Amino acid sequence: MMRPAALLLACLALPGCGLHPLYGGGASSPIAATLRAVEVAPIAGQSGWFMHSKLVDRLGESGSGAAQYRLDVTLDDNITSFGIRGDRAATRERRTLRARYQLVSLATGTVVLDATAGSDSGIDIVSSEYATVAAEQTALEQLSDIVADQIVARLSIYAARTQPGR
């Protein structure tokens, strides 16, 4: 009897806590409009090309002259071998992708958000060098997806916190 009463009380108290959906309003929401106003600066290297593409896909293209922010991203893409066999050959690799990103206000030139994101992936080294290179490439693509999602989520939280009336 106490469990249902406690559950009912919690359900009644939930609207008073101030929680609201981050992306409420869909594509026309203020959060989505802020994300569309972010211009992604070029990022060096192959991993940078992947990350730039993933970020532009998630943020949407800012129209000409519509950008209010610039996103500067610096990547650290590292592959470390481990799992050494008796003949000193590696059997596993760990690919790590870390991003330091800064959101810069174009109106003032100040950095309004400075943060990091990252993820890693394990790769089996097999006898086929082609298969190992393909696995490394696939890991880079997947890590780029994960890190881009982390960056966009953090930008969304920043946009929600800086909205008037919040």
PyMOL commands that set and color helices and strands:
alter all, ss='L'
color gray80, all
select helices_A, chain A and resi 2-17+26-28+30-36+45-59+129-161
alter helices_A, ss='H'
color red, helices_A
select strands_A, chain A and resi 38-40+69-84+90-105+111-124
alter strands_A, ss='S'
color yellow, strands_A
deselect
rebuild
show_as cartoon
